[in-house]
Amino acid sequence: MANVALLSNPNSTGNRAILPDVRSYCVKNSDVFHYEVDHVDEIAKALETIARVKPKVLVINGGDGTVQAALTELYQGGHFGDNPPPVAVLPNGKTNLIALDLGSEGNPLKALERIVELAKHDLHEHLVDRELIALSDGGKDSKVVLGMFLGGAGLSEFILYCRHKIYPLGLPNAAAHVLTVFAALASVLFGIKAKFLPKRSTPIKISLIRDGQFQGNFAVLIVTTLERLLLMKRSMRNKNAIGRMQFLAIDQQAGAIVRFLLSVIFGRLGKNVQKGIHLERGDMIRIEGEGSNVLMDGELFSAQPGHPIVLKSTKPVSFLRLAA
């Protein structure tokens, strides 16, 4: 049996260039069982087949959306019973937030080679636990989707703006992200309105269970279980706070945005209380408000009247970390 099962999405951005080399590597290496899907709807069948191989590691080769769909099916589909294999993520797609959190950077093929080598030995010292975010509308029979990063309020608008307006320009990822940041600052910080700039967020109500509610206009909303995410350092203000999900909301006010930017630049984010910056932890979060959109690992969700977006943290699940 193969030690490593590789689940690839040929349509992810990074795979358009690297997949032929990945295929060639897998053909030559009997330690890898390679399964490709053209659409996320095929992931259930893929994992059903992969479960028969009984791999030591499941490697996901795609963007954050592919990772989200695979994690949802892996932990809800029951294909592996009570013992699903640890998950590794190759650095593909546009943002690679999950891969970066697990120490997977650079060339995807090199990362795969590293995973295959690790799988030949005891993996215990390379495994880390991460909680997932379970998103639903709170209903008894509602669909539950699992992920690790959620962006809402103005942030969801910025992400959609980047996806639909900037990426089509064909710029390198880094340049596209920088251009999006400047456009977002022009819209939110300076209040400039134009068709070519991102939309401003609408009022939303956020309930962080046990710690009260936040309601109003937010320039940024982030909920995540990733440890290395972006600007949210481990030195959070409430280190002893109960809850696995990290929560960051920034008021849509120039002063709050400036304070946030300065805190990030000088490494002070989370070290003390700052007006307009809400940084907490929780095990359950509700997002309400007509037209309140959030993006979780690239997929768009909307709150509806009577059906808020409800986020809950899961029990820890196992991932393979490549960095020391």
Sequence and secondary structure as in RCSB ss.txt:
>XXXX:A:sequence
MANVALLSNPNSTGNRAILPDVRSYCVKNSDVFHYEVDHVDEIAKALETIARVKPKVLVINGGDGTVQAALTELY
QGGHFGDNPPPVAVLPNGKTNLIALDLGSEGNPLKALERIVELAKHDLHEHLVDRELIALSDGGKDSKVVLGMFL
GGAGLSEFILYCRHKIYPLGLPNAAAHVLTVFAALASVLFGIKAKFLPKRSTPIKISLIRDGQFQGNFAVLIVTT
LERLLLMKRSMRNKNAIGRMQFLAIDQQAGAIVRFLLSVIFGRLGKNVQKGIHLERGDMIRIEGEGSNVLMDGEL
FSAQPGHPIVLKSTKPVSFLRLAA
>XXXX:A:secstr
  SEEEEE TTSTTHHHHHHHHHHHHHH TTEEEEE SSGGGHHHHHHHHHHH  SEEEEES HHHHHHHHHHHH
HS TTTT    EEE S SS  HHHHHTT  S HHHHHHHHHHHTTS  GGGEEEE  EEEE S TT   EEESEE
EETHHHHHHHHIIIIIGGGT  HHHHHHHHHHHHHHHHTS    TTS      EEEEETTTEEEEE EEEEEEE 
 SS TT  S  S TT S SEEEEEEESSHHHHHHHHHHHHTT TTSS BTTEEEEEESEEEEESTT EEEETTEE
EE BTTB EEEEE   EEEE    
